[in-house]
Amino acid sequence: MASLNVYSVLVVLFLTCGAVMATKQNDQIIKENNCETKMGLPCVLEAFTNIFKTGSISNKCCGELVVLGKFCHSALVKRTLENRLFKDISPVTIIAKSTQTWNNCLALIDSPSPSA
């Protein structure tokens, strides 16, 4: 029975350390790449609403999101998911919406203008 308790403690410790390391890794990515300074606040709010709630993202903000880069975008979304305020939100759903938003914006920015 003692080995079961030790095993349980080790599993909890492993999961806790993994979460802390993921948090530090995302924070380091965000800091090293100046991710928090690459988008204006109105576009950050638009992207957040689009991913975490229901809303749309303008062409202008899609452009800022693409300039931000997939690496920063993913790290910021993951760090937001680590916040206890979002503990009741399904990470799988948010990651899927985040990827969909990224892909939609990338397609919009990469597509040629109809006036060209």
Biopython code that builds the backbone (N, CA, C, O; Angstrom):
import numpy as np
from Bio.PDB.StructureBuilder import StructureBuilder

atoms = [
    (1, "MET", "N", (0.817, -1.191, 0.000)),
    (1, "MET", "CA", (0.000, 0.000, 0.000)),
    (1, "MET", "C", (0.869, 1.267, 0.000)),
    (1, "MET", "O", (0.513, 2.282, -0.598)),
    (2, "ALA", "N", (2.006, 1.178, 0.680)),
    (2, "ALA", "CA", (2.903, 2.325, 0.732)),
    (2, "ALA", "C", (3.452, 2.648, -0.656)),
    (2, "ALA", "O", (3.648, 3.815, -0.996)),
    (3, "SER", "N", (3.697, 1.611, -1.451)),
    (3, "SER", "CA", (4.215, 1.859, -2.794)),
    (3, "SER", "C", (3.185, 2.573, -3.653)),
    (3, "SER", "O", (3.557, 3.360, -4.524)),
    (4, "LEU", "N", (1.899, 2.320, -3.432)),
    (4, "LEU", "CA", (0.841, 3.015, -4.159)),
    (4, "LEU", "C", (0.846, 4.492, -3.800)),
    (4, "LEU", "O", (0.681, 5.342, -4.675)),
    (5, "ASN", "N", (1.031, 4.804, -2.536)),
    (5, "ASN", "CA", (1.091, 6.197, -2.100)),
    (5, "ASN", "C", (2.306, 6.903, -2.673)),
    (5, "ASN", "O", (2.215, 8.055, -3.099)),
    (6, "VAL", "N", (3.446, 6.220, -2.686)),
    (6, "VAL", "CA", (4.666, 6.797, -3.251)),
    (6, "VAL", "C", (4.466, 7.032, -4.745)),
    (6, "VAL", "O", (4.850, 8.073, -5.278)),
    (7, "TYR", "N", (3.868, 6.066, -5.404)),
    (7, "TYR", "CA", (3.592, 6.201, -6.836)),
    (7, "TYR", "C", (2.671, 7.391, -7.096)),
    (7, "TYR", "O", (2.915, 8.170, -8.017)),
    (8, "SER", "N", (1.622, 7.536, -6.298)),
    (8, "SER", "CA", (0.685, 8.658, -6.452)),
    (8, "SER", "C", (1.391, 9.995, -6.264)),
    (8, "SER", "O", (1.158, 10.943, -7.014)),
    (9, "VAL", "N", (2.248, 10.060, -5.265)),
    (9, "VAL", "CA", (3.002, 11.293, -5.017)),
    (9, "VAL", "C", (3.917, 11.598, -6.196)),
    (9, "VAL", "O", (4.016, 12.749, -6.623)),
    (10, "LEU", "N", (4.583, 10.583, -6.722)),
    (10, "LEU", "CA", (5.475, 10.790, -7.861)),
    (10, "LEU", "C", (4.720, 11.257, -9.102)),
    (10, "LEU", "O", (5.207, 12.121, -9.831)),
    (11, "VAL", "N", (3.545, 10.699, -9.347)),
    (11, "VAL", "CA", (2.735, 11.119, -10.496)),
    (11, "VAL", "C", (2.320, 12.575, -10.345)),
    (11, "VAL", "O", (2.436, 13.356, -11.290)),
    (12, "VAL", "N", (1.837, 12.944, -9.162)),
    (12, "VAL", "CA", (1.437, 14.336, -8.917)),
    (12, "VAL", "C", (2.635, 15.266, -9.076)),
    (12, "VAL", "O", (2.525, 16.330, -9.685)),
    (13, "LEU", "N", (3.777, 14.861, -8.529)),
    (13, "LEU", "CA", (4.994, 15.671, -8.639)),
    (13, "LEU", "C", (5.411, 15.833, -10.095)),
    (13, "LEU", "O", (5.767, 16.932, -10.521)),
    (14, "PHE", "N", (5.368, 14.750, -10.857)),
    (14, "PHE", "CA", (5.727, 14.797, -12.276)),
    (14, "PHE", "C", (4.796, 15.731, -13.046)),
    (14, "PHE", "O", (5.253, 16.554, -13.840)),
    (15, "LEU", "N", (3.496, 15.604, -12.810)),
    (15, "LEU", "CA", (2.528, 16.462, -13.511)),
    (15, "LEU", "C", (2.692, 17.923, -13.124)),
    (15, "LEU", "O", (2.593, 18.807, -13.974)),
    (16, "THR", "N", (2.941, 18.180, -11.849)),
    (16, "THR", "CA", (3.136, 19.557, -11.382)),
    (16, "THR", "C", (4.404, 20.151, -11.993)),
    (16, "THR", "O", (4.393, 21.288, -12.467)),
    (17, "CYS", "N", (5.484, 19.394, -11.983)),
    (17, "CYS", "CA", (6.739, 19.889, -12.570)),
    (17, "CYS", "C", (6.576, 20.129, -14.064)),
    (17, "CYS", "O", (7.096, 21.113, -14.592)),
    (18, "GLY", "N", (5.870, 19.253, -14.743)),
    (18, "GLY", "CA", (5.626, 19.427, -16.173)),
    (18, "GLY", "C", (4.871, 20.703, -16.453)),
    (18, "GLY", "O", (5.197, 21.423, -17.397)),
    (19, "ALA", "N", (3.857, 20.998, -15.642)),
    (19, "ALA", "CA", (3.071, 22.227, -15.831)),
    (19, "ALA", "C", (3.928, 23.459, -15.561)),
    (19, "ALA", "O", (3.846, 24.447, -16.291)),
    (20, "VAL", "N", (4.748, 23.400, -14.516)),
    (20, "VAL", "CA", (5.623, 24.538, -14.191)),
    (20, "VAL", "C", (6.640, 24.737, -15.304)),
    (20, "VAL", "O", (6.909, 25.872, -15.699)),
    (21, "MET", "N", (7.212, 23.643, -15.818)),
    (21, "MET", "CA", (8.191, 23.762, -16.906)),
    (21, "MET", "C", (7.531, 24.320, -18.165)),
    (21, "MET", "O", (8.131, 25.133, -18.867)),
    (22, "ALA", "N", (6.295, 23.888, -18.458)),
    (22, "ALA", "CA", (5.586, 24.402, -19.633)),
    (22, "ALA", "C", (5.341, 25.893, -19.478)),
    (22, "ALA", "O", (5.508, 26.657, -20.429)),
    (23, "THR", "N", (4.944, 26.309, -18.273)),
    (23, "THR", "CA", (4.700, 27.728, -18.010)),
    (23, "THR", "C", (5.982, 28.525, -18.216)),
    (23, "THR", "O", (5.973, 29.564, -18.876)),
    (24, "LYS", "N", (7.082, 28.041, -17.652)),
    (24, "LYS", "CA", (8.362, 28.736, -17.799)),
    (24, "LYS", "C", (8.798, 28.763, -19.258)),
    (24, "LYS", "O", (9.335, 29.765, -19.732)),
    (25, "GLN", "N", (8.569, 27.673, -19.962)),
    (25, "GLN", "CA", (8.963, 27.612, -21.373)),
    (25, "GLN", "C", (8.164, 28.638, -22.185)),
    (25, "GLN", "O", (8.740, 29.360, -22.998)),
    (26, "ASN", "N", (6.847, 28.710, -21.975)),
    (26, "ASN", "CA", (6.032, 29.687, -22.692)),
    (26, "ASN", "C", (6.432, 31.108, -22.328)),
    (26, "ASN", "O", (6.534, 31.970, -23.201)),
    (27, "ASP", "N", (6.660, 31.356, -21.038)),
    (27, "ASP", "CA", (7.093, 32.689, -20.613)),
    (27, "ASP", "C", (8.425, 33.069, -21.250)),
    (27, "ASP", "O", (8.620, 34.215, -21.656)),
    (28, "GLN", "N", (9.334, 32.112, -21.336)),
    (28, "GLN", "CA", (10.647, 32.379, -21.933)),
    (28, "GLN", "C", (10.507, 32.682, -23.428)),
    (28, "GLN", "O", (11.143, 33.604, -23.938)),
    (29, "ILE", "N", (9.685, 31.916, -24.119)),
    (29, "ILE", "CA", (9.436, 32.158, -25.550)),
    (29, "ILE", "C", (8.868, 33.549, -25.744)),
    (29, "ILE", "O", (9.315, 34.296, -26.614)),
    (30, "ILE", "N", (7.879, 33.897, -24.929)),
    (30, "ILE", "CA", (7.213, 35.197, -25.043)),
    (30, "ILE", "C", (8.194, 36.333, -24.781)),
    (30, "ILE", "O", (8.207, 37.333, -25.498)),
    (31, "LYS", "N", (9.014, 36.169, -23.746)),
    (31, "LYS", "CA", (9.974, 37.216, -23.394)),
    (31, "LYS", "C", (11.063, 37.368, -24.457)),
    (31, "LYS", "O", (11.362, 38.478, -24.896)),
    (32, "GLU", "N", (11.654, 36.239, -24.866)),
    (32, "GLU", "CA", (12.773, 36.278, -25.813)),
    (32, "GLU", "C", (12.365, 36.809, -27.186)),
    (32, "GLU", "O", (13.187, 37.380, -27.903)),
    (33, "ASN", "N", (11.109, 36.622, -27.547)),
    (33, "ASN", "CA", (10.644, 37.046, -28.871)),
    (33, "ASN", "C", (9.824, 38.334, -28.833)),
    (33, "ASN", "O", (9.224, 38.720, -29.836)),
    (34, "ASN", "N", (9.799, 38.995, -27.680)),
    (34, "ASN", "CA", (9.026, 40.233, -27.509)),
    (34, "ASN", "C", (7.587, 40.078, -28.016)),
    (34, "ASN", "O", (7.042, 40.983, -28.648)),
    (35, "CYS", "N", (6.987, 38.933, -27.733)),
    (35, "CYS", "CA", (5.659, 38.613, -28.262)),
    (35, "CYS", "C", (4.584, 39.598, -27.799)),
    (35, "CYS", "O", (3.637, 39.879, -28.535)),
    (36, "GLU", "N", (4.731, 40.118, -26.590)),
    (36, "GLU", "CA", (3.684, 40.978, -26.047)),
    (36, "GLU", "C", (3.698, 42.390, -26.627)),
    (36, "GLU", "O", (2.802, 43.186, -26.347)),
    (37, "THR", "N", (4.703, 42.698, -27.428)),
    (37, "THR", "CA", (4.787, 44.061, -27.975)),
    (37, "THR", "C", (4.501, 44.117, -29.472)),
    (37, "THR", "O", (4.541, 45.197, -30.061)),
    (38, "LYS", "N", (4.214, 42.975, -30.101)),
    (38, "LYS", "CA", (4.091, 42.924, -31.556)),
    (38, "LYS", "C", (2.685, 43.193, -32.079)),
    (38, "LYS", "O", (2.506, 43.366, -33.284)),
    (39, "MET", "N", (1.684, 43.230, -31.203)),
    (39, "MET", "CA", (0.305, 43.499, -31.628)),
    (39, "MET", "C", (-0.250, 44.633, -30.792)),
    (39, "MET", "O", (0.046, 44.750, -29.603)),
    (40, "GLY", "N", (-1.057, 45.466, -31.424)),
    (40, "GLY", "CA", (-1.726, 46.525, -30.691)),
    (40, "GLY", "C", (-2.840, 45.956, -29.826)),
    (40, "GLY", "O", (-3.388, 44.896, -30.130)),
    (41, "LEU", "N", (-3.176, 46.660, -28.749)),
    (41, "LEU", "CA", (-4.193, 46.186, -27.810)),
    (41, "LEU", "C", (-5.543, 45.905, -28.466)),
    (41, "LEU", "O", (-6.157, 44.884, -28.158)),
    (42, "PRO", "N", (-6.033, 46.776, -29.364)),
    (42, "PRO", "CA", (-7.325, 46.465, -29.992)),
    (42, "PRO", "C", (-7.311, 45.127, -30.745)),
    (42, "PRO", "O", (-8.296, 44.389, -30.721)),
    (43, "CYS", "N", (-6.203, 44.822, -31.405)),
    (43, "CYS", "CA", (-6.108, 43.553, -32.139)),
    (43, "CYS", "C", (-5.916, 42.371, -31.197)),
    (43, "CYS", "O", (-6.409, 41.275, -31.466)),
    (44, "VAL", "N", (-5.207, 42.587, -30.101)),
    (44, "VAL", "CA", (-5.075, 41.529, -29.095)),
    (44, "VAL", "C", (-6.457, 41.153, -28.574)),
    (44, "VAL", "O", (-6.785, 39.972, -28.458)),
    (45, "LEU", "N", (-7.266, 42.166, -28.261)),
    (45, "LEU", "CA", (-8.618, 41.918, -27.751)),
    (45, "LEU", "C", (-9.494, 41.227, -28.792)),
    (45, "LEU", "O", (-10.277, 40.338, -28.458)),
    (46, "GLU", "N", (-9.362, 41.633, -30.040)),
    (46, "GLU", "CA", (-10.126, 41.000, -31.126)),
    (46, "GLU", "C", (-9.755, 39.531, -31.278)),
    (46, "GLU", "O", (-10.628, 38.670, -31.394)),
    (47, "ALA", "N", (-8.461, 39.253, -31.278)),
    (47, "ALA", "CA", (-7.992, 37.873, -31.421)),
    (47, "ALA", "C", (-8.424, 37.037, -30.213)),
    (47, "ALA", "O", (-8.860, 35.896, -30.366)),
    (48, "PHE", "N", (-8.301, 37.605, -29.027)),
    (48, "PHE", "CA", (-8.706, 36.909, -27.801)),
    (48, "PHE", "C", (-10.191, 36.558, -27.851)),
    (48, "PHE", "O", (-10.581, 35.426, -27.568)),
    (49, "THR", "N", (-11.006, 37.535, -28.211)),
    (49, "THR", "CA", (-12.453, 37.306, -28.292)),
    (49, "THR", "C", (-12.768, 36.236, -29.329)),
    (49, "THR", "O", (-13.628, 35.384, -29.104)),
    (50, "ASN", "N", (-12.081, 36.278, -30.452)),
    (50, "ASN", "CA", (-12.290, 35.294, -31.514)),
    (50, "ASN", "C", (-11.947, 33.880, -31.052)),
    (50, "ASN", "O", (-12.631, 32.923, -31.416)),
    (51, "ILE", "N", (-10.902, 33.747, -30.262)),
    (51, "ILE", "CA", (-10.426, 32.427, -29.849)),
    (51, "ILE", "C", (-11.120, 31.936, -28.575)),
    (51, "ILE", "O", (-11.540, 30.780, -28.511)),
    (52, "PHE", "N", (-11.243, 32.790, -27.571)),
    (52, "PHE", "CA", (-11.745, 32.357, -26.272)),
    (52, "PHE", "C", (-13.248, 32.574, -26.084)),
    (52, "PHE", "O", (-13.841, 32.022, -25.157)),
    (53, "LYS", "N", (-13.852, 33.355, -26.937)),
    (53, "LYS", "CA", (-15.292, 33.596, -26.842)),
    (53, "LYS", "C", (-15.869, 33.395, -28.232)),
    (53, "LYS", "O", (-15.554, 32.410, -28.900)),
    (54, "THR", "N", (-16.710, 34.317, -28.672)),
    (54, "THR", "CA", (-17.261, 34.262, -30.023)),
    (54, "THR", "C", (-17.112, 35.635, -30.639)),
    (54, "THR", "O", (-17.525, 36.634, -30.049)),
    (55, "GLY", "N", (-16.536, 35.690, -31.800)),
    (55, "GLY", "CA", (-16.343, 36.962, -32.465)),
    (55, "GLY", "C", (-15.587, 36.753, -33.751)),
    (55, "GLY", "O", (-15.234, 35.633, -34.121)),
    (56, "SER", "N", (-15.348, 37.851, -34.418)),
    (56, "SER", "CA", (-14.587, 37.783, -35.663)),
    (56, "SER", "C", (-13.319, 38.608, -35.498)),
    (56, "SER", "O", (-13.168, 39.378, -34.550)),
    (57, "ILE", "N", (-12.431, 38.426, -36.433)),
    (57, "ILE", "CA", (-11.166, 39.169, -36.417)),
    (57, "ILE", "C", (-11.040, 39.890, -37.755)),
    (57, "ILE", "O", (-11.214, 39.289, -38.815)),
    (58, "SER", "N", (-10.740, 41.174, -37.693)),
    (58, "SER", "CA", (-10.667, 42.007, -38.892)),
    (58, "SER", "C", (-9.426, 41.679, -39.714)),
    (58, "SER", "O", (-8.485, 41.049, -39.230)),
    (59, "ASN", "N", (-9.448, 42.119, -40.955)),
    (59, "ASN", "CA", (-8.279, 41.937, -41.835)),
    (59, "ASN", "C", (-7.040, 42.591, -41.232)),
    (59, "ASN", "O", (-5.945, 42.031, -41.277)),
    (60, "LYS", "N", (-7.227, 43.783, -40.667)),
    (60, "LYS", "CA", (-6.103, 44.503, -40.053)),
    (60, "LYS", "C", (-5.482, 43.673, -38.933)),
    (60, "LYS", "O", (-4.262, 43.539, -38.848)),
    (61, "CYS", "N", (-6.335, 43.121, -38.080)),
    (61, "CYS", "CA", (-5.833, 42.338, -36.951)),
    (61, "CYS", "C", (-5.282, 40.989, -37.401)),
    (61, "CYS", "O", (-4.370, 40.451, -36.773)),
    (62, "CYS", "N", (-5.828, 40.442, -38.478)),
    (62, "CYS", "CA", (-5.235, 39.222, -39.058)),
    (62, "CYS", "C", (-3.802, 39.510, -39.494)),
    (62, "CYS", "O", (-2.898, 38.701, -39.288)),
    (63, "GLY", "N", (-3.616, 40.675, -40.098)),
    (63, "GLY", "CA", (-2.273, 41.070, -40.520)),
    (63, "GLY", "C", (-1.323, 41.172, -39.340)),
    (63, "GLY", "O", (-0.183, 40.711, -39.414)),
    (64, "GLU", "N", (-1.785, 41.772, -38.254)),
    (64, "GLU", "CA", (-0.945, 41.884, -37.055)),
    (64, "GLU", "C", (-0.663, 40.509, -36.453)),
    (64, "GLU", "O", (0.439, 40.256, -35.965)),
    (65, "LEU", "N", (-1.655, 39.626, -36.488)),
    (65, "LEU", "CA", (-1.479, 38.271, -35.949)),
    (65, "LEU", "C", (-0.414, 37.517, -36.746)),
    (65, "LEU", "O", (0.437, 36.839, -36.170)),
    (66, "VAL", "N", (-0.468, 37.638, -38.068)),
    (66, "VAL", "CA", (0.512, 36.950, -38.917)),
    (66, "VAL", "C", (1.911, 37.522, -38.682)),
    (66, "VAL", "O", (2.887, 36.772, -38.659)),
    (67, "VAL", "N", (2.018, 38.836, -38.507)),
    (67, "VAL", "CA", (3.317, 39.455, -38.202)),
    (67, "VAL", "C", (3.814, 38.977, -36.835)),
    (67, "VAL", "O", (5.013, 38.771, -36.646)),
    (68, "LEU", "N", (2.899, 38.802, -35.890)),
    (68, "LEU", "CA", (3.260, 38.275, -34.572)),
    (68, "LEU", "C", (3.977, 36.938, -34.719)),
    (68, "LEU", "O", (4.973, 36.683, -34.042)),
    (69, "GLY", "N", (3.471, 36.096, -35.598)),
    (69, "GLY", "CA", (4.096, 34.797, -35.857)),
    (69, "GLY", "C", (3.423, 33.667, -35.107)),
    (69, "GLY", "O", (2.886, 33.852, -34.015)),
    (70, "LYS", "N", (3.463, 32.495, -35.714)),
    (70, "LYS", "CA", (2.808, 31.314, -35.146)),
    (70, "LYS", "C", (3.414, 30.931, -33.800)),
    (70, "LYS", "O", (2.698, 30.528, -32.884)),
    (71, "PHE", "N", (4.725, 31.055, -33.684)),
    (71, "PHE", "CA", (5.425, 30.696, -32.456)),
    (71, "PHE", "C", (4.909, 31.515, -31.279)),
    (71, "PHE", "O", (4.555, 30.961, -30.239)),
    (72, "CYS", "N", (4.868, 32.847, -31.447)),
    (72, "CYS", "CA", (4.365, 33.733, -30.386)),
    (72, "CYS", "C", (2.878, 33.501, -30.146)),
    (72, "CYS", "O", (2.431, 33.444, -29.001)),
    (73, "HIS", "N", (2.116, 33.366, -31.227)),
    (73, "HIS", "CA", (0.679, 33.145, -31.116)),
    (73, "HIS", "C", (0.393, 31.910, -30.255)),
    (73, "HIS", "O", (-0.430, 31.963, -29.341)),
    (74, "SER", "N", (1.068, 30.813, -30.549)),
    (74, "SER", "CA", (0.860, 29.569, -29.804)),
    (74, "SER", "C", (1.272, 29.710, -28.342)),
    (74, "SER", "O", (0.563, 29.251, -27.447)),
    (75, "ALA", "N", (2.408, 30.339, -28.103)),
    (75, "ALA", "CA", (2.894, 30.509, -26.726)),
    (75, "ALA", "C", (1.943, 31.380, -25.910)),
    (75, "ALA", "O", (1.686, 31.089, -24.742)),
    (76, "LEU", "N", (1.418, 32.448, -26.515)),
    (76, "LEU", "CA", (0.484, 33.322, -25.802)),
    (76, "LEU", "C", (-0.826, 32.609, -25.482)),
    (76, "LEU", "O", (-1.367, 32.767, -24.387)),
    (77, "VAL", "N", (-1.337, 31.830, -26.425)),
    (77, "VAL", "CA", (-2.571, 31.080, -26.188)),
    (77, "VAL", "C", (-2.344, 30.053, -25.080)),
    (77, "VAL", "O", (-3.171, 29.922, -24.177)),
    (78, "LYS", "N", (-1.234, 29.327, -25.144)),
    (78, "LYS", "CA", (-0.945, 28.316, -24.123)),
    (78, "LYS", "C", (-0.775, 28.949, -22.751)),
    (78, "LYS", "O", (-1.253, 28.411, -21.752)),
    (79, "ARG", "N", (-0.094, 30.091, -22.696)),
    (79, "ARG", "CA", (0.075, 30.763, -21.399)),
    (79, "ARG", "C", (-1.267, 31.220, -20.857)),
    (79, "ARG", "O", (-1.505, 31.130, -19.653)),
    (80, "THR", "N", (-2.147, 31.710, -21.719)),
    (80, "THR", "CA", (-3.476, 32.126, -21.274)),
    (80, "THR", "C", (-4.240, 30.924, -20.711)),
    (80, "THR", "O", (-4.916, 31.035, -19.689)),
    (81, "LEU", "N", (-4.128, 29.791, -21.377)),
    (81, "LEU", "CA", (-4.803, 28.580, -20.893)),
    (81, "LEU", "C", (-4.288, 28.133, -19.529)),
    (81, "LEU", "O", (-5.013, 27.478, -18.780)),
    (82, "GLU", "N", (-3.060, 28.476, -19.201)),
    (82, "GLU", "CA", (-2.486, 28.103, -17.908)),
    (82, "GLU", "C", (-3.040, 28.942, -16.759)),
    (82, "GLU", "O", (-2.892, 28.571, -15.595)),
    (83, "ASN", "N", (-3.668, 30.060, -17.073)),
    (83, "ASN", "CA", (-4.248, 30.931, -16.058)),
    (83, "ASN", "C", (-5.461, 30.248, -15.435)),
    (83, "ASN", "O", (-6.300, 29.697, -16.149)),
    (84, "ARG", "N", (-5.557, 30.282, -14.108)),
    (84, "ARG", "CA", (-6.660, 29.626, -13.408)),
    (84, "ARG", "C", (-8.025, 30.181, -13.792)),
    (84, "ARG", "O", (-9.035, 29.498, -13.619)),
    (85, "LEU", "N", (-8.077, 31.395, -14.306)),
    (85, "LEU", "CA", (-9.355, 31.970, -14.734)),
    (85, "LEU", "C", (-9.982, 31.173, -15.877)),
    (85, "LEU", "O", (-11.192, 31.236, -16.094)),
    (86, "PHE", "N", (-9.156, 30.427, -16.604)),
    (86, "PHE", "CA", (-9.631, 29.685, -17.765)),
    (86, "PHE", "C", (-9.641, 28.179, -17.514)),
    (86, "PHE", "O", (-9.626, 27.392, -18.461)),
    (87, "LYS", "N", (-9.665, 27.776, -16.250)),
    (87, "LYS", "CA", (-9.586, 26.350, -15.920)),
    (87, "LYS", "C", (-10.796, 25.550, -16.399)),
    (87, "LYS", "O", (-10.694, 24.339, -16.591)),
    (88, "ASP", "N", (-11.930, 26.206, -16.592)),
    (88, "ASP", "CA", (-13.139, 25.494, -17.027)),
    (88, "ASP", "C", (-13.292, 25.434, -18.540)),
    (88, "ASP", "O", (-14.254, 24.855, -19.044)),
    (89, "ILE", "N", (-12.363, 26.019, -19.255)),
    (89, "ILE", "CA", (-12.412, 26.022, -20.721)),
    (89, "ILE", "C", (-11.624, 24.824, -21.239)),
    (89, "ILE", "O", (-10.544, 24.519, -20.733)),
    (90, "SER", "N", (-12.160, 24.157, -22.234)),
    (90, "SER", "CA", (-11.498, 22.996, -22.819)),
    (90, "SER", "C", (-10.266, 23.436, -23.622)),
    (90, "SER", "O", (-10.400, 24.146, -24.618)),
    (91, "PRO", "N", (-9.074, 23.018, -23.193)),
    (91, "PRO", "CA", (-7.860, 23.372, -23.943)),
    (91, "PRO", "C", (-7.901, 22.864, -25.386)),
    (91, "PRO", "O", (-7.403, 23.530, -26.293)),
    (92, "VAL", "N", (-8.487, 21.700, -25.597)),
    (92, "VAL", "CA", (-8.561, 21.133, -26.953)),
    (92, "VAL", "C", (-9.379, 22.053, -27.854)),
    (92, "VAL", "O", (-8.996, 22.304, -28.997)),
    (93, "THR", "N", (-10.495, 22.554, -27.348)),
    (93, "THR", "CA", (-11.351, 23.463, -28.117)),
    (93, "THR", "C", (-10.617, 24.763, -28.425)),
    (93, "THR", "O", (-10.666, 25.259, -29.551)),
    (94, "ILE", "N", (-9.941, 25.310, -27.428)),
    (94, "ILE", "CA", (-9.231, 26.587, -27.607)),
    (94, "ILE", "C", (-8.071, 26.426, -28.584)),
    (94, "ILE", "O", (-7.873, 27.279, -29.449)),
    (95, "ILE", "N", (-7.308, 25.355, -28.459)),
    (95, "ILE", "CA", (-6.193, 25.122, -29.388)),
    (95, "ILE", "C", (-6.732, 24.980, -30.812)),
    (95, "ILE", "O", (-6.136, 25.497, -31.757)),
    (96, "ALA", "N", (-7.860, 24.280, -30.967)),
    (96, "ALA", "CA", (-8.466, 24.122, -32.297)),
    (96, "ALA", "C", (-8.916, 25.477, -32.846)),
    (96, "ALA", "O", (-8.688, 25.774, -34.019)),
    (97, "LYS", "N", (-9.559, 26.306, -32.002)),
    (97, "LYS", "CA", (-9.997, 27.636, -32.453)),
    (97, "LYS", "C", (-8.800, 28.525, -32.762)),
    (97, "LYS", "O", (-8.834, 29.320, -33.701)),
    (98, "SER", "N", (-7.743, 28.387, -31.969)),
    (98, "SER", "CA", (-6.525, 29.161, -32.181)),
    (98, "SER", "C", (-5.895, 28.796, -33.530)),
    (98, "SER", "O", (-5.483, 29.673, -34.289)),
    (99, "THR", "N", (-5.827, 27.505, -33.816)),
    (99, "THR", "CA", (-5.263, 27.034, -35.086)),
    (99, "THR", "C", (-6.129, 27.481, -36.259)),
    (99, "THR", "O", (-5.616, 27.891, -37.300)),
    (100, "GLN", "N", (-7.431, 27.399, -36.084)),
    (100, "GLN", "CA", (-8.353, 27.827, -37.138)),
    (100, "GLN", "C", (-8.207, 29.326, -37.404)),
    (100, "GLN", "O", (-8.174, 29.751, -38.559)),
    (101, "THR", "N", (-8.119, 30.115, -36.354)),
    (101, "THR", "CA", (-7.930, 31.565, -36.503)),
    (101, "THR", "C", (-6.623, 31.849, -37.233)),
    (101, "THR", "O", (-6.586, 32.663, -38.156)),
    (102, "TRP", "N", (-5.545, 31.175, -36.818)),
    (102, "TRP", "CA", (-4.240, 31.362, -37.460)),
    (102, "TRP", "C", (-4.322, 31.029, -38.947)),
    (102, "TRP", "O", (-3.887, 31.811, -39.793)),
    (103, "ASN", "N", (-4.884, 29.858, -39.256)),
    (103, "ASN", "CA", (-4.962, 29.416, -40.651)),
    (103, "ASN", "C", (-5.828, 30.353, -41.492)),
    (103, "ASN", "O", (-5.479, 30.660, -42.632)),
    (104, "ASN", "N", (-6.949, 30.808, -40.939)),
    (104, "ASN", "CA", (-7.819, 31.750, -41.659)),
    (104, "ASN", "C", (-7.097, 33.062, -41.934)),
    (104, "ASN", "O", (-7.182, 33.607, -43.034)),
    (105, "CYS", "N", (-6.387, 33.566, -40.929)),
    (105, "CYS", "CA", (-5.658, 34.827, -41.102)),
    (105, "CYS", "C", (-4.517, 34.661, -42.109)),
    (105, "CYS", "O", (-4.294, 35.532, -42.950)),
    (106, "LEU", "N", (-3.812, 33.558, -42.018)),
    (106, "LEU", "CA", (-2.702, 33.315, -42.935)),
    (106, "LEU", "C", (-3.221, 33.237, -44.375)),
    (106, "LEU", "O", (-2.615, 33.804, -45.284)),
    (107, "ALA", "N", (-4.337, 32.539, -44.584)),
    (107, "ALA", "CA", (-4.924, 32.434, -45.929)),
    (107, "ALA", "C", (-5.369, 33.801, -46.420)),
    (107, "ALA", "O", (-5.189, 34.130, -47.593)),
    (108, "LEU", "N", (-5.948, 34.597, -45.532)),
    (108, "LEU", "CA", (-6.423, 35.930, -45.909)),
    (108, "LEU", "C", (-5.261, 36.825, -46.307)),
    (108, "LEU", "O", (-5.347, 37.545, -47.302)),
    (109, "ILE", "N", (-4.186, 36.789, -45.548)),
    (109, "ILE", "CA", (-3.030, 37.643, -45.804)),
    (109, "ILE", "C", (-2.264, 37.163, -47.041)),
    (109, "ILE", "O", (-1.749, 37.974, -47.810)),
    (110, "ASP", "N", (-2.193, 35.844, -47.227)),
    (110, "ASP", "CA", (-1.456, 35.290, -48.363)),
    (110, "ASP", "C", (-2.216, 35.359, -49.677)),
    (110, "ASP", "O", (-1.610, 35.281, -50.746)),
    (111, "SER", "N", (-3.550, 35.505, -49.611)),
    (111, "SER", "CA", (-4.335, 35.513, -50.861)),
    (111, "SER", "C", (-4.161, 36.826, -51.591)),
    (111, "SER", "O", (-4.055, 37.875, -50.956)),
    (112, "PRO", "N", (-4.128, 36.789, -52.905)),
    (112, "PRO", "CA", (-3.956, 38.033, -53.669)),
    (112, "PRO", "C", (-5.214, 38.909, -53.559)),
    (112, "PRO", "O", (-6.335, 38.412, -53.451)),
    (113, "SER", "N", (-4.993, 40.187, -53.589)),
    (113, "SER", "CA", (-6.092, 41.141, -53.513)),
    (113, "SER", "C", (-6.937, 41.051, -54.788)),
    (113, "SER", "O", (-6.384, 40.884, -55.875)),
    (114, "PRO", "N", (-8.283, 41.160, -54.672)),
    (114, "PRO", "CA", (-9.120, 41.081, -55.857)),
    (114, "PRO", "C", (-8.882, 42.213, -56.840)),
    (114, "PRO", "O", (-9.200, 42.086, -58.022)),
    (115, "SER", "N", (-8.324, 43.318, -56.362)),
    (115, "SER", "CA", (-8.068, 44.461, -57.238)),
    (115, "SER", "C", (-6.731, 44.340, -57.964)),
    (115, "SER", "O", (-6.409, 45.159, -58.824)),
    (116, "ALA", "N", (-5.957, 43.316, -57.613)),
    (116, "ALA", "CA", (-4.622, 43.163, -58.234)),
    (116, "ALA", "C", (-4.708, 42.560, -59.608)),
    (116, "ALA", "O", (-3.684, 42.365, -60.263)),
]
sb = StructureBuilder()
sb.init_structure("model")
sb.init_model(0)
sb.init_chain("A")
sb.init_seg("    ")
for serial, (resi, resn, name, xyz) in enumerate(atoms, 1):
    if name == "N":
        sb.init_residue(resn, " ", resi, " ")
    sb.init_atom(name, np.array(xyz, "f"), 0.0, 1.0, " ", f" {name:<3s}", serial, name[0])
structure = sb.get_structure()
